[in-house]
Amino acid sequence: MNKIPCPVCGTPLRISQATSRKAKKPKQFLMVSCSVDGRHFRGFINDREFVSRVVGKAEELSRQEAEVTN
């Protein structure tokens, strides 16, 4: 997988799941941020279909890893 560097410090960016705080219906986002300091770079991806595909793949990979370790 390609690693995207932080535009400030050059370390690989981290991707994590985030949810909206103020929306009446909670929405899921993917947050892209600098792994050293979140103030360097922080962005959100909110395309519903893309986010659900990425979250689904992550859950599938977690299940597969759990099966391998057991």
C-alpha positions in Angstrom: 0.0 0.0 0.0 1.3 3.5 -0.8 2.0 5.7 2.1 1.1 9.4 1.9 3.5 11.7 3.7 2.4 14.5 6.0 3.0 17.8 4.1 4.7 19.3 7.2 6.9 16.6 8.7 6.9 13.8 6.1 5.7 11.0 8.3 3.1 8.6 6.9 -0.5 9.8 7.4 -2.8 7.7 9.6 -6.4 6.8 8.6 -9.0 6.2 11.3 -12.7 6.0 11.7 -14.6 9.1 13.0 -18.2 10.0 13.7 -20.0 13.3 13.6 -20.6 15.0 16.9 -23.3 17.5 16.0 -25.4 15.7 13.5 -28.8 14.4 14.6 -28.1 11.1 12.9 -24.5 10.0 13.6 -22.5 9.9 10.4 -19.3 7.9 9.8 -16.2 9.5 8.3 -12.6 8.5 7.6 -10.2 10.9 9.2 -6.8 11.3 7.6 -4.3 12.9 10.0 -0.6 13.2 10.8 0.5 10.4 13.1 3.0 12.7 14.8 0.9 15.8 15.4 -2.7 16.1 14.3 -2.3 19.9 13.9 0.1 19.3 10.9 -2.6 17.8 8.7 -6.2 16.6 9.3 -8.8 15.9 6.7 -12.1 14.0 6.5 -13.5 11.7 3.8 -17.3 11.5 4.0 -18.4 9.7 0.8 -20.9 7.3 2.3 -20.3 4.4 -0.2 -16.5 4.7 0.0 -16.5 4.9 3.8 -18.7 1.8 4.1 -16.5 -0.2 1.7 -13.3 0.8 3.6 -14.9 0.0 7.0 -16.2 -3.3 5.6 -12.8 -4.3 4.3 -11.1 -3.4 7.6 -13.6 -5.5 9.6 -13.0 -8.4 7.2 -9.3 -8.1 7.6 -9.7 -8.0 11.4 -11.8 -11.2 11.3 -9.2 -13.0 9.2 -6.4 -11.9 11.5 -8.3 -13.2 14.5 -8.9 -16.6 12.8 -5.2 -16.9 12.0 -4.1 -16.2 15.6 -6.6 -18.6 17.1 
